Amino acid sequence: MARETSMRPLHIYIETSVFGFLLDDTEVNRTKRENTEKMFQQIDEGLLTGYVSDLVFAELAATPHLPSREAMLERAHGLQILPGQNEVEVDYLVDRYMAQRVFPEDKRDDAAHVAIVVLNPNIDALVSWNCKHLANEHNRRRIKALTLGEGYGFKFDIITPEEVILYG
């Protein structure tokens, strides 16, 4: 008799860039929007567990277009919030990423998203549409090498919504 094993849903941290694609109705980004919608649908169905941080809320709250801001914040409020971060450790990791030029000077928040996930070992993936600074193999390797070199674990992927959704 085969024994059934159950796996917990993937725990994903959703970085701020993902929320904008829920509202992007341009044809060029149609597939990204559809994949983003599918990811959130799967979170609602319990197939994935979605998390955000206070940083995500702060970035969304800074969106200048009020209807977009309200829609994105409403969607973010439907997700679980990661527990409070040790700001000293987050700042330390961010400073290390910035000093090693893993991120450009004006992308400190991107480094902070990574640090937040590093300090939450229950997260399986950081999900982002920011392929320039986050969701690309070159940067992922640099981030991982520096993180491990600093003595932290690196047990998560940095991927896009289309890489995390369940197909079928």
C-alpha positions as CSV (number, residue, x, y, z in Angstrom):
1,M,0.0,0.0,0.0
2,A,1.4,3.3,-1.0
3,R,1.8,5.8,1.7
4,E,0.5,9.3,1.0
5,T,2.8,12.2,2.0
6,S,1.5,15.7,2.3
7,M,3.6,18.7,1.7
8,R,2.9,22.2,3.0
9,P,2.2,24.9,0.5
10,L,5.1,26.9,-0.6
11,H,5.6,29.9,1.6
12,I,6.4,32.9,-0.7
13,Y,7.4,36.5,0.1
14,I,5.8,38.8,-2.4
15,E,8.0,41.8,-3.2
16,T,6.4,45.1,-4.1
17,S,6.9,45.0,-7.9
18,V,4.5,42.1,-8.2
19,F,1.4,44.1,-7.1
20,G,1.7,46.6,-10.0
21,F,1.1,43.9,-12.5
22,L,-2.3,43.2,-11.1
23,L,-3.3,46.6,-12.5
24,D,-1.3,46.6,-15.7
25,D,-3.7,46.3,-18.6
26,T,-1.1,46.8,-21.4
27,E,-0.9,44.1,-24.0
28,V,2.8,43.8,-23.7
29,N,2.4,42.8,-20.0
30,R,-0.7,40.7,-20.4
31,T,1.0,37.4,-19.6
32,K,2.7,38.8,-16.5
33,R,-0.7,40.1,-15.3
34,E,-2.3,36.8,-15.9
35,N,0.4,34.9,-14.1
36,T,0.3,37.4,-11.2
37,E,-3.5,37.0,-11.0
38,K,-3.1,33.2,-11.1
39,M,-0.5,33.3,-8.2
40,F,-2.9,35.3,-6.1
41,Q,-5.8,33.0,-6.9
42,Q,-3.7,30.1,-5.8
43,I,-2.9,31.9,-2.6
44,D,-6.6,32.4,-2.0
45,E,-7.2,28.7,-2.7
46,G,-4.5,27.7,-0.1
47,L,-2.2,26.2,-2.7
48,L,0.5,28.8,-1.8
49,T,1.0,30.8,1.3
50,G,1.7,34.5,0.6
51,Y,3.6,36.9,2.9
52,V,4.5,40.5,2.8
53,S,6.4,42.8,5.2
54,D,6.0,46.3,6.5
55,L,8.4,47.4,3.8
56,V,6.0,46.2,1.1
57,F,3.2,48.2,2.8
58,A,5.4,51.3,3.0
59,E,6.3,51.1,-0.7
60,L,2.7,50.5,-1.8
61,A,1.6,53.4,0.4
62,A,3.9,55.7,-1.5
63,T,2.2,54.9,-4.9
64,P,1.1,58.3,-6.1
65,H,-2.0,57.2,-8.0
66,L,-4.7,56.8,-5.3
67,P,-7.0,54.2,-7.0
68,S,-3.9,52.0,-7.8
69,R,-2.5,52.5,-4.3
70,E,-5.8,51.5,-2.7
71,A,-6.2,48.4,-4.9
72,M,-2.7,47.2,-4.2
73,L,-2.9,47.8,-0.5
74,E,-6.2,46.0,-0.3
75,R,-4.6,42.9,-2.0
76,A,-1.6,43.1,0.3
77,H,-3.8,43.1,3.4
78,G,-5.1,39.7,2.3
79,L,-1.7,38.2,2.9
80,Q,0.2,37.2,6.0
81,I,2.6,39.7,7.5
82,L,6.0,38.4,8.4
83,P,6.8,38.9,12.0
84,G,8.8,41.9,13.1
85,Q,12.4,42.0,11.8
86,N,15.5,42.6,13.7
87,E,16.3,45.9,12.2
88,V,19.9,45.8,13.2
89,E,20.4,42.5,11.3
90,V,18.4,43.7,8.3
91,D,20.4,46.9,8.2
92,Y,23.7,45.0,8.5
93,L,22.8,42.7,5.6
94,V,21.6,45.6,3.5
95,D,24.8,47.5,4.2
96,R,26.9,44.5,3.1
97,Y,24.9,44.1,-0.1
98,M,25.3,47.8,-0.9
99,A,29.0,47.9,0.0
100,Q,29.6,44.9,-2.3
101,R,27.5,46.6,-5.0
102,V,25.2,43.7,-5.3
103,F,22.5,46.4,-5.7
104,P,22.7,49.9,-7.2
105,E,22.9,52.8,-4.7
106,D,19.3,53.7,-5.3
107,K,17.9,50.2,-4.8
108,R,18.4,49.8,-1.0
109,D,14.8,48.6,-0.6
110,D,15.5,45.7,-3.0
111,A,18.4,44.7,-0.7
112,A,16.1,45.0,2.3
113,H,13.5,42.6,0.7
114,V,16.3,40.1,0.4
115,A,17.5,40.6,3.9
116,I,14.0,40.2,5.3
117,V,13.7,36.8,3.6
118,V,17.2,35.7,4.7
119,L,16.1,36.4,8.3
120,N,12.8,34.4,7.8
121,P,14.0,30.8,7.2
122,N,10.4,29.6,6.7
123,I,10.1,31.4,3.4
124,D,10.7,29.2,0.3
125,A,10.9,31.9,-2.3
126,L,11.1,35.7,-2.8
127,V,8.7,36.4,-5.7
128,S,9.4,39.5,-7.8
129,W,8.9,40.9,-11.3
130,N,12.1,42.9,-10.8
131,C,14.3,40.9,-13.1
132,K,16.9,43.6,-13.3
133,H,17.9,43.5,-9.6
134,L,16.3,40.5,-8.1
135,A,14.8,37.7,-10.2
136,N,17.8,36.8,-12.4
137,E,20.4,34.1,-12.0
138,H,23.4,36.4,-12.0
139,N,22.2,38.5,-9.2
140,R,20.8,35.5,-7.3
141,R,24.3,34.0,-7.3
142,R,25.9,37.2,-6.1
143,I,23.3,37.6,-3.3
144,K,23.7,34.0,-2.3
145,A,27.5,34.1,-2.2
146,L,27.5,37.2,0.0
147,T,24.8,36.0,2.3
148,L,26.5,32.7,2.9
149,G,29.8,34.5,3.3
150,E,28.3,36.5,6.1
151,G,27.3,33.3,7.9
152,Y,23.5,33.4,7.1
153,G,21.5,30.6,5.5
154,F,20.2,30.9,2.0
155,K,17.4,28.4,1.6
156,F,15.1,30.2,-0.8
157,D,14.8,31.0,-4.5
158,I,14.3,34.4,-6.1
159,I,11.8,33.8,-8.8
160,T,8.9,35.4,-10.8
161,P,5.2,34.6,-10.3
162,E,5.2,32.4,-13.4
163,E,7.8,30.2,-11.8
164,V,5.9,29.7,-8.5
165,I,2.3,29.0,-9.8
166,L,1.0,25.5,-10.1
167,Y,0.2,24.4,-13.6
168,G,-2.4,21.8,-14.5
